Amino acid sequence: MVIGNEMEMEQQKKLDFSQLLKHIDSRFQPILHAPEQFRFQVIYTMVHRNQSNEPTFETFQFGMKDGTYFYPASAIKFPIAVLALEKLNNISSIDMDTPMKIEDHPIGLLGMKRDETSHSGYPSIAHFIHKLFIVSDNDAFNRLYEFLGRDYINKRLWELGYRSTRIHHRLGIGLSEKQNLVTNQIQFFNQDGILYHQESEIGQLPLDAPFDNYFIGESHRVGNEVIPEPFDFSKKNYMSLKDKHNFLIHTIFPEVFENREINLTERDKNYLYKCMSILPRESHKPVYDREKYFDSYCKFFLFGDNHATIPPSIRLFNKVGLAYGFLIDSAYIVDFDNNVEFFLSAVVYGNENGIINDDTYDYDSLTIPFLSELGRVIYEFELFRDKDYIPDLNRFKLEY
């Protein structure tokens, strides 16, 4: 990491982002020297405030190449959580806390009638969103996928301008392409009976691959067999890093996107921001084992390479992804004590043996430490960056 006076020197000229990245520890420089090999992309957005505290943005990027595929893994859960809250606002009889029952489907899709980890003992959209962010719960994502439906997810994100999106499937369970087209019946209820019933749906929307190179790796594992061919990601989920980054800004500062409104109430936004930034030790229902779910469990930037306690003045409003050797984080990072705020999104691929689906990747040895270092370098630059107006960040001080 760089020291303060070096950062001050960077302030004397317009930022050269590639030069700033050279301050990253030398052991990670191979990634910067060969970004295509590591499929490394990064986007950094400064937030400039005016005297009314209104934001404008200045964005820098490195390694960006249209059509380069990466598997978004759990990072794709973020827009689905937002869309679930938005859809609720179109149904007057229910809200995020309304208990729900998800029915079994005869083609092998299991339902859900109870959730003992919640306060009520029943599933709810709010509780799924909580678990989705805090420990990246796959089942929580899958239930929101069922509430929304595959066609609705893709069409709505396209309408909002995120045209790269292709959401094909649930996560963490081995379902066929046909099964992922289908959603379960859902009922929302209270003590008086059924408030809203949603029938099973079958996705009809064709989803072409909006990228070029979707064959990745030298070989891939199927069961105990290694197939000597690259893995085909053309039917896997996708959202470009640029769209992910802009969707995050859109969610944090919706007032800037006047013609692309996401229909969220103030309660929705407060709850969403809380779930995005809460730490596992701050969760009361469910309670998580602090040895397994340490502060940085789903916070790769700045803190991912250690299990130390994250300072209370710093909050990361983010969603990470980790699968098939790909590592992703997209975050709005604030430091209330030092008046720091910025957006950072990055993806990097680490798979030294070239085998996809063998669960032997370079997360701990390379890619998580790299994203942590990347976050620290940008954060330290922000500490020394001159600002015309100090941001008022009280909007993002939440009760946990």
N, C-alpha and C positions, 0 to 999 in steps of 0.2 A: 504494500500500500504506500501511497505517496505521503509526504509530510506537508504541513500547512503552507509554507512559503512557495512550494512548487505549484500548489493549487492557486495561490494568489497571482502567480505569473500567468496562469491560464486565463485569468480574468482580463488581462490587458489587451487581448485581441479577441476577435470573434471566434467562438469555439470551433476547433477542428476536432470532431468527435473521434476520428481514428487516432489522433495524437493522444487524446485523453485515455483511450483504451490501452495505450502503451504503458500506462502507469500500473496496469494489472501485473501481479507477480509473475516473474519470468517463467515459472514452471507451467503457466497457462498460455504462454505466447504461441506454442504450436497451434492452438485453436484459432488464434487471431491471424496467424500466417497462412492457415489453410482452412478458411471458413467453410468452403464447399465440402471438404472431407468430413468435417464435424457437423455439417448442416447447421452451422451457427448463424443465427440472425438475432439482431437486437434493435429495439426502438426505445429511445429515451425522449421524453417530453418535459421541457421546462414549463412551469406555470408562472406567468407574469400577472401580477395584480395591479389594478389601477386604484385611484384614491377611494373608489366606492367598493373596493374588494372584488370587483368583477374580474374573472380570469380571461387571459388570452394564452395561446400556446405556441411554443416553438419546439419543433420536433427534429431529431437527428436519428440517423439509422446507419447500420453497418451490416454487411453480409446479406442484405435483402435481395432476393432474386425471385421474381414472379414465376409461379409454376413449380417451385421446389416443394415437394411434399414433406411434411412431418406429421407424425401421429400425435394428435392433441391430448390423448388419454383423458385424465380427469379434468383438465383445463376446460373441456367443453361443457362441464357441468354448470359453469357460471351463467352463460346466457339462458340455459334452460331454467334455472332458478328464477331469473328475472322474468322470463315469459310466463312462468307459473303464477307469479304474483299478479302480473298484468291480466291474465285470463280470468282470475278470480274477480277482478273488478268489472268484468262483463256479465257476472252471474250475481244477481242482487241478493239471492237467498242464502249465500254462504260467504265465509271469509277464510283467512289463512288458518284460523284455529278450529274450524268446524271439524268434528270427528268424521272419519271416512272409513269405508270398507271396500276392499278391492277383491273382486271375485276371481276364483280360479277360471281358467279358460281351457276348454277341452283339448286344445292342441299342445298342452304341456306348459302353459304359463301359470305359475303359482300365484295365488292372490295373497291378501294380508288382511286379517280381521282385527288383530290386536297388536299393540306396540307397548310393551311393558317399560321401555326406556323413556316414554313420554309422561308428562304430568297427568294426563287423563287416562292413560292406559290404552289409548286408541291412536291410530295413525292420524296425521294432519299434514297439510302442506307446510305449515310453519315448522313443524318438527323435522320433516324431511329436509328442508332448507338448512336448518341448524346443523344436522348431521352431515349434510353434503359438504358444507364448508369446513367444519371444525376438524373432522378426521377424514374427509373425502370419501364418505360412505357410498359405495356403489349401489346398494339397494335403494337408498334414498333417491339417487339420480334416476334409477329405473322406474320408480313409482311416479316421479314427475314426468318422465318420458311417456308413461301410460296415461297420465292425466291430460297431457298436451296432444299426443299423437304425432307420428313422424311427419305427416304432411303439414300439419299446423306449424310445427317447429320450423321447418325449412321455409315455408311460405312467409311466415311472419318475419324471420330474420332477413329474408330477401327484401321484403317490403321496407324494412328499416335501413336498407342499404348495404347489408352484409352478404354480398352476392357470392362470396367464396364458400359459404357454409354448405356442407353436406352431412347431415346427421342420418346415419343408416341404422344404428343399432344401440341396444342397451350395453351395459358394461359389466364385466366380471362374471358373466354366465355364458355358457356355450349354447347359444340359440342359432337356429338356421336363419337364412335370409327371410324365409316365409314367416317364421315366428316373429321376427323383429318388425314385420309390417303390421302385426296385429296388436291391438291394445285390449286390456281386460275391461270388463264392466266395473264401474265405480259408483258407489252410493255415498252421499254426504247426509248426515243425519243429526238429530238431537233427541232429547227425551220424548218429543212428541211424534217422531217418525222421520220419514225420508224427506229431506229438503231439496235434494237435487240428484237426479239419476243420469249417468252418462253411459250410453251403450258402447259396446265393443266396436272398434273401427278397424278398417283394413287400409293401409297406405296404398295410394295409387300413383303418387307423383314419381316420375322417372328422375333419377339422380345420376347425371353424368359426372365424370371425374374432372374437376376444374384445374387439373395440374398435369404435368408431363411425366415426371419420373416417379412412378409409384411402385417400381420393383426395387426393393431395398435388401441389403445384406448379400453375403456370398452363398448362404444356405439357410434353411430353416428347419426347425424341429416340429414333427407331428407325432405326438405320443413319444415313443422311445426311438423313433427313426429320424435321422437327419437327412433331409431331402437336399441334394446338391444343386439347388436353384434358389434365386432370390425370392423373398416373400412378396406377395401381391397385396398392396394396400388399397387397390382401386375401389373396394367396397367397404372401406373403413371410414370412420368419421373424419371430418376435416373442417378447419376454419383457419384461414391464413393468419399469420401473426399480426399483420396490419389491421385486419378486421377485429381480431381479439383485442388489440391495443385500443382501437377506436371505440369498441363497444364498452370497454372499461371507462374511458373518458366520458362517453355518452351517459353511462349510469351514474358516475360521480357528479358530473356537471350537466344534467339534462337540459338546463336552460340555454345552453349554447347551441343545441340542436333543435332549432325552432320548428323546422319542417319535418322532423323525424321523431315525433313525440312517443315516448314509451309511457303508457298510461299507468303510472304508479302514484299512490297517495303518499302523503308525508309519513304516515305510519309504515307503509311498505318500505320506503327509503330508509327510515331509521332502523327497521328490523333487518333489512338487507345489509346495511353498512355494519351493523353489530355482528351479524353472522360472518361477514367477510373478514372481520378483524379480531374476533374473540379468540382467545387461546384455550387449549384443552383444559388447563387447570382452572379456568374461569367458568367452565360449564358445570351446572348443578344438576341437570337432568338431560342426558345421562352424566354420571361422574366417570371420568376417564383416569386410568392408571398413569400417574405422572412419570413413572419409569419408562413406559412404552410411548406415551403420548406427551413428549416434552414440548417446550414452547415452540421450537422451530420445526415441529413435525410436518407442518404444511406451509412453512415460511422459508423458502430457499434463499432469497436475497438477504444479504447482510449476515444472517444467523444460521443458515442451513448446515454449515460444517461443524457446529458444536451444539451441545445441549444446555447451554447456559440460559439463565433467565433473561428474557427480553426486557429492557428497561421500560417502565410504565409510560415514559414520555413518547415512545415510538410506537406507532401503529402501522401495520401493513394490511391494507384492504386488497385482498388478492385471491387468486385461485391458481393452484399448481397442477401439474400433470406429470406422470412418470409411468412409462411403459415401453416395451420393445427397445429399450436403450435411449429413448427420447426423454428429455427433461425440459419442462416448461414452467415458467412463472410469469405472471402478469400482475403488476401491483401498482397501487397508488400508495406511496410511502410518505408518512408525515412524522415530523418530530416537533411536538408542541413546544418544548422548551427552547429550541433553536430556530423556530419559525421556518422549518424546512418542509417543502412538499414537492413531489415530482412523480411522474409516471415512468415505469420501466417494464418492458416485456422482452423476454428472450427465450430462445429454444436452442438446445445443443444436443448432439447425438454422440454417445460413447458406447462402442461395441467392438472391442479390440479383436475378439475372435471371429467376428463377421457372421455369427450364427444368430438368427432371429428366433425368438420364442424358446430359448434355453434357460432363461432367467439368470444369465451370467452377463452382466453389463457393468459399465464403469461409473456407476452413480457415486459410490462412496469414495472411490479413488481419484476421480477426476471431475465429473460434471457437477455434482452438488457443491464441492469446494469452489469450482469455477464460478458458478452463479452467485455464491456468497461473496466472493472477492469482487465480482463485477458490481454487485449492489453496494459494497463498501466504497469502491472507488467513485461511483456516481454520487453516493451520499456525501462523501468528504468534499467533492467538488461543490455540491450544493451548500455545504456549510460555509464556504468562502465566497459564494456567488453574490455579487452586488445586486441589490433589489431596490427599485425605485420606491416601492411601497411594501411594507411588511404585511404578510398575509394574516388575516384573521381566520384561524382554523377552528374556532369554537364549534362550528357546525358538525365537526367530526369527533368532538369529545362526547363519548357515549357512556351510559351506565352499563356495566357488565355484571 
